[in-house]
Amino acid sequence: MTISYYDFKNLPNESQCDIVLNEGHLMNETIKDELKFVLYEISSFTVEIVYNKNNRIAAMNVYQNKSAYAN
């Protein structure tokens, strides 16, 4: 799936989660203090989903991959 960072950010949270979980490429997982941090790659940006101890989404952060715009 190809979607821009800005188009993704303008979607409702539920739609963002659906895209990440269905189309995202899992990059890394880390557990710290009962929280699980999972990084997914989507198009030219990265999405971090933070899960609480009940495996529910506690937060979602979206980061632009600046290196994707380099020559």
Buried (B, 14 or more C-beta within 10 A) or exposed (E): EEBEBEEBEEEEEEEBBEBBBEBBEEEEEEEEEEEBBBBBBBBBBBBBBBBEEEEEBEEBEBEEBEEEEEE
